[in-house]
Amino acid sequence: MYETLLFLHVLAAFALMAGIVMFTGTAFGVELGPRQLFVANRLTDVGATVVLVFGVWIVLREDVYDITDGWILGAIVLWVIAVGLGAMTGRAMAESHGSRPEGRAAVLHWATTAVTVAILVLMIWKPGV
């Protein structure tokens, strides 16, 4: 069961990162049409939710990790920050209608990206384990 949960957790992380990469394209000048903007938003929304659900499920179901491990708590805190920043980014990006984000939208996007990469670093290297 562990391998299945881990597979779904990692698959959701790929979906989340695919959405972020689509938004990063706009930061470099690629315009997203309404459909692409919709897909990018759904990938990040669903990816972020499913990552958390399967991540917590793995921790609670399996005896491999403990929910109080520092790297897990750090990842959950960063997840909350990333989701908050992502929601603000989504609203700011919607105002730009899929064109290159400027000002606040660009700063929010890069902050969300940095926090998400920090989560990946914690998940991959598991400091303290």
N, C-alpha and C positions, 0 to 999 in steps of 0.2 A: 504494500500500500504506500510505503514511503516514497518509492520511486515514482509512482503515479502522481502523488501530490507534488513532489518536487518538479516533475515534468510540467504540470499545469502551472505551477508557480513561476517557473522560468519562461514558459510560453507567454504568460501574462506580462512578464517583464519585457519580453521582446515586443509585444503589442504596445506597451507603454512607450518604450523607446522609439518605436516606429512613428508614433504620433508626435513625439518631441522632435524627431528628425524632420518630419514634414513641416512643423512650425519653424525649425531652424532654417529650412530652405527659404522661408519668407524673410528671415532676417538677412539673408544673402541676396535678396532681390527677386526670388521666384514668387510669382503671384499664384495663390491658390484660388481656384474657382469655388463656387458654393458647395459643390459635391465633395471636393477635396478637403475643404474646411470642415464639412460635416464628418468625413471619415477621420480626419486628424483629431477632432474633438472626441469622437466615440472611442478611438483607439486609446487616447489618454484616459478618458473617464473609465472605460471598462477595464483597461489594463491596470490602472491604479487600484481599483476596487478589488479585482480578482487577485492581484499580487498580495494585498493585505489579507484577504480571506484565506487563501491557501497557505500563506506564510504562517499565520496564527494557527491554522489547522495543523500544519506540520509540527509546530512547537507543542501544541496541546495534546496531540494524538501520539506522537512518537517520543521515546525517551532519549532522543539524541541531543536535544537542546533544552534549555530552560528559559522560560519567558523573562526571567530576571537577568539573563546574561546581558552584559553591558552592550555588546554589539547589536543585540536584538532590540533592546530598549532605545539605543541610539537610532537605529533604523526606523523604529516606529515614530519617534519624535521627528526625525527628518521627513518621514512620510506625511505626517500632519502638516508640517511646514510646506512641503512640496505641493500638497493638495490645495492648501490655502493660496499659495502663490500661483498655482495653476489655474484656479478659479478666477483670480484677478487677471491673469494673463489672457485667459479665454475671453473675458469681457472686453479687455483692451484690444485684443486681436479682432474681435467681432466688429468693433468700431472702425478698424482699418479695412474691413471687408476683404481680408485675405491678401492685402498688399503689404509691402514692406513696413514692418512696425517701426515706429520712431518714438523717441522720448521714453515715456513711462512704459509703453508696451514692450519696447526692446529690453529695457532694464529688467522688467518682470520676467520676460522670457529667459534671459540669460541667468537670472537668479534661480528660476525653476529648474533649468537645465543643470546648473551647478549642484543644487541640492539633490537632484535625482542621481547624478553621477556619484555624489558622496554616498548615497544609499547603496549603489552598486559596489562601491569600494568596500563598504562594510559587509555586504552579502558575499562578496568573492573572497576577501582575505580574512574575515572573521577575527579581528584583533582580540587577543586575550584568550583564544581557544587553543 
